[in-house]
Amino acid sequence: MLPILQVGPLAIQMPGLILLAGVWIAVSLTDREAPRYSLKPSTLSNMILIGLVVGILSARFWYAIRFFDIYLDNPLSIFSLNPTTLAPLEGALTGLAVAAFYGYRKGLPLWPTLDVLTPGLAAFGLAVGFAHLASGDAFGMATSVPWAIELWGAQRHPTQIYEVLAAGFIFWLIWEIRRKNQVAGFLFLIFVALTALSRLVIEAFRGDSIIAFGSIRNAQLGSLLVLAVALVGMHLLVRAQAQKTQG
């Protein structure tokens, strides 16, 4: 684990740096893939940038709402650069909603747009895995398996490495099949299904999971739901394409 890289007097937070690199790679891949779908790279780049900016700002806003009393006593702390004082889920949903609205206003077709974003999303998923590896977050439960790693005072499953391996496989698969002719939206739904499946499996080895109803992991429930929706969506897209071809 390498949460901070000290370069002379400069302390670089490696997880944040890795995520920024992931965003840059994702945008670069989107720009590269856009012409294959007859979409303008500049419009897609603007959509991503707007979604990111709104997502980060709204994540701080929702966090401040959640802990309103603290920020009421010290209002200037809302401008803190501390990444832990963010509400990531709320920020992500707000950023996605704004990005989707921007894409709608610009007339971007839904499924082709999602497909062109997919390789970048897969690359960013790999960056998230490396960021967890650097920070020690998303750690595994205690274990005695030979490949266990020492972390937070115990031998644990290297779930961060599991995550990197799964994300690497997903990226490789997406990169290979993206060149094949397929129904619009199918590539994106494959990515969603594989990501949900990997989370479903890896979550079983996590040591920091949120447990509901005594023994059920919230993330696994969410992953099962997302996986089911993605599989149904794939079926409906293929059936609609078949009906269109026959008609």
C-alpha positions in Angstrom: 0.0 0.0 0.0 1.2 3.5 -0.9 -1.3 6.1 0.1 1.2 9.0 0.0 4.2 9.4 -2.3 6.7 11.8 -0.8 8.7 13.7 -3.4 10.9 16.1 -1.6 8.6 18.5 0.3 5.7 17.4 -1.9 3.3 14.8 -0.5 1.3 13.2 -3.4 -1.9 11.3 -2.5 -1.5 8.3 -4.7 -5.2 7.1 -4.8 -6.3 10.5 -6.0 -3.5 10.7 -8.6 -4.5 7.2 -9.9 -8.1 8.2 -10.2 -7.2 11.3 -12.1 -5.1 9.2 -14.4 -8.1 6.9 -14.8 -10.3 9.8 -15.8 -7.7 11.0 -18.4 -7.4 7.6 -19.9 -11.2 7.2 -20.0 -11.7 10.5 -21.8 -8.9 9.6 -24.2 -10.5 6.3 -25.1 -13.8 8.0 -25.5 -12.3 10.5 -27.9 -10.7 7.6 -29.8 -13.9 5.5 -30.0 -16.3 8.4 -30.8 -15.7 8.4 -34.7 -16.6 4.7 -34.9 -20.1 5.7 -33.7 -20.3 8.9 -35.7 -20.3 11.0 -32.5 -18.5 14.2 -31.9 -15.6 13.7 -29.4 -15.9 17.3 -28.2 -19.5 16.9 -27.2 -18.7 13.7 -25.3 -15.7 15.2 -23.6 -17.8 18.2 -22.5 -20.5 15.8 -21.1 -17.9 13.9 -19.1 -16.3 17.1 -17.8 -19.7 18.6 -16.8 -20.7 15.4 -15.1 -17.4 15.2 -13.1 -17.5 18.8 -11.9 -21.1 18.6 -10.9 -20.6 15.2 -9.3 -17.7 16.5 -7.1 -19.4 19.7 -6.1 -22.7 18.0 -5.3 -20.9 15.3 -3.4 -19.5 18.0 -1.1 -23.0 19.7 -1.0 -24.8 16.5 0.0 -22.1 15.7 2.6 -22.6 19.2 4.1 -26.4 18.7 4.2 -25.8 15.4 6.0 -23.6 17.0 8.6 -25.3 20.4 8.6 -24.6 21.3 12.2 -20.9 20.8 11.8 -20.7 23.1 8.7 -23.0 25.6 10.4 -20.4 26.1 13.2 -17.6 26.3 10.7 -18.9 27.3 7.2 -15.5 27.7 5.6 -14.8 24.1 6.1 -17.0 23.3 3.1 -14.1 24.4 0.9 -11.8 21.8 2.4 -9.9 19.7 -0.1 -10.3 16.6 2.1 -11.7 13.8 -0.2 -13.2 12.0 2.8 -15.7 14.7 3.3 -17.8 13.8 0.2 -21.0 11.8 -0.3 -19.8 9.7 -3.3 -23.1 7.9 -4.1 -25.2 11.1 -4.0 -22.5 13.0 -5.9 -22.3 10.3 -8.6 -26.0 10.1 -9.1 -26.3 13.9 -9.4 -23.4 14.1 -11.8 -24.8 11.3 -13.9 -28.2 13.0 -14.0 -26.7 16.3 -15.2 -24.5 14.6 -17.7 -27.5 12.7 -19.1 -29.5 15.9 -19.4 -26.6 17.6 -21.2 -26.4 14.6 -23.6 -30.2 14.8 -24.2 -30.0 18.5 -24.9 -27.2 17.9 -27.4 -29.2 15.1 -29.1 -26.8 12.3 -28.3 -28.4 8.9 -29.0 -28.7 6.9 -25.8 -27.3 3.4 -26.6 -24.5 4.4 -29.0 -23.4 7.0 -26.5 -23.3 4.4 -23.7 -21.4 2.0 -26.0 -18.7 4.6 -26.8 -18.3 5.4 -23.2 -17.9 1.7 -22.2 -14.1 1.2 -22.9 -13.4 4.3 -20.9 -15.6 3.2 -18.0 -13.8 -0.2 -18.0 -10.5 1.5 -17.9 -11.7 3.7 -15.0 -12.8 0.6 -13.2 -9.2 -0.7 -13.4 -8.0 2.7 -12.0 -10.4 2.3 -9.1 -8.9 -1.1 -8.2 -5.4 0.3 -8.2 -6.5 3.3 -6.1 -7.9 0.9 -3.5 -4.7 -1.0 -3.6 -2.7 2.1 -3.0 -5.0 3.4 -0.1 -5.8 0.0 1.6 -9.5 0.7 1.2 -12.0 -2.0 0.2 -9.9 -4.5 2.3 -10.6 -8.2 2.7 -11.6 -10.2 5.7 -9.1 -12.0 7.9 -7.9 -15.3 6.4 -5.1 -17.9 6.5 -4.9 -18.5 2.7 -1.3 -18.6 1.4 -1.7 -15.5 -0.6 -3.0 -13.4 2.2 -1.5 -9.9 2.8 -0.7 -8.1 6.0 -3.1 -5.2 6.4 -4.6 -3.3 9.3 -3.1 -5.7 11.8 -4.2 -9.0 10.3 -3.6 -11.4 7.4 -6.4 -10.6 4.9 -7.7 -11.6 1.5 -6.1 -9.2 -1.0 -9.5 -8.1 -2.3 -7.9 -5.0 -3.9 -5.8 -7.4 -6.1 -8.9 -9.4 -6.8 -10.6 -6.2 -7.9 -7.7 -5.2 -10.2 -7.6 -8.7 -11.8 -11.4 -8.7 -12.4 -11.3 -5.1 -13.8 -8.4 -6.0 -16.0 -10.2 -9.0 -17.4 -13.3 -6.9 -18.0 -11.4 -4.2 -19.8 -9.6 -6.8 -22.0 -12.9 -8.4 -22.9 -14.7 -5.1 -23.7 -11.7 -4.0 -25.8 -11.8 -7.2 -27.8 -15.6 -7.4 -28.4 -16.1 -3.7 -29.1 -15.0 -4.2 -32.7 -17.7 -6.7 -33.5 -21.0 -5.7 -35.0 -23.6 -5.9 -32.3 -26.9 -4.4 -31.1 -26.5 -0.8 -29.9 -26.3 -0.8 -26.1 -25.2 -4.4 -25.9 -21.6 -3.6 -25.2 -22.5 -1.3 -22.3 -24.9 -3.9 -20.8 -22.2 -6.6 -21.0 -19.9 -4.2 -19.1 -22.6 -3.6 -16.5 -23.3 -7.3 -16.1 -19.6 -8.3 -15.7 -19.0 -5.5 -13.3 -22.0 -6.5 -11.1 -20.9 -10.1 -11.3 -17.3 -9.3 -10.2 -18.6 -7.2 -7.3 -21.0 -10.0 -6.3 -18.1 -12.4 -6.0 -15.4 -10.2 -4.5 -17.8 -8.8 -1.9 -17.9 -12.2 -0.3 -14.2 -11.8 0.7 -14.5 -8.1 1.8 -13.9 -7.3 5.5 -15.6 -3.8 5.4 -19.0 -4.7 4.0 -22.2 -3.1 5.2 -24.4 -5.9 6.6 -28.2 -5.8 6.6 -30.6 -8.2 8.3 -27.8 -9.8 10.3 -25.9 -11.5 7.5 -26.8 -10.1 4.0 -24.3 -7.8 2.4 -25.9 -4.7 0.9 -23.4 -4.6 -2.0 -24.3 -8.1 -3.0 -28.0 -7.4 -3.0 -27.4 -4.3 -5.2 -25.1 -6.3 -7.5 -27.7 -9.0 -8.0 -30.3 -6.4 -8.9 -28.0 -4.7 -11.4 -27.0 -8.0 -12.9 -30.6 -9.1 -13.3 -31.5 -5.7 -14.9 -28.5 -5.9 -17.3 -29.3 -9.5 -18.4 -33.0 -8.6 -19.0 -31.9 -5.5 -20.9 -29.6 -7.6 -23.1 -32.4 -10.0 -23.9 -34.8 -7.2 -24.8 -32.3 -5.5 -27.0 -31.5 -8.7 -28.9 -35.2 -9.5 -29.2 -36.0 -6.1 -30.5 -33.2 -6.3 -33.1 -34.4 -9.7 -34.2 -38.0 -8.4 -34.6 -36.7 -5.4 -36.5 -34.7 -7.7 -38.9 -37.6 -10.0 -39.5 -40.0 -7.1 -40.0 
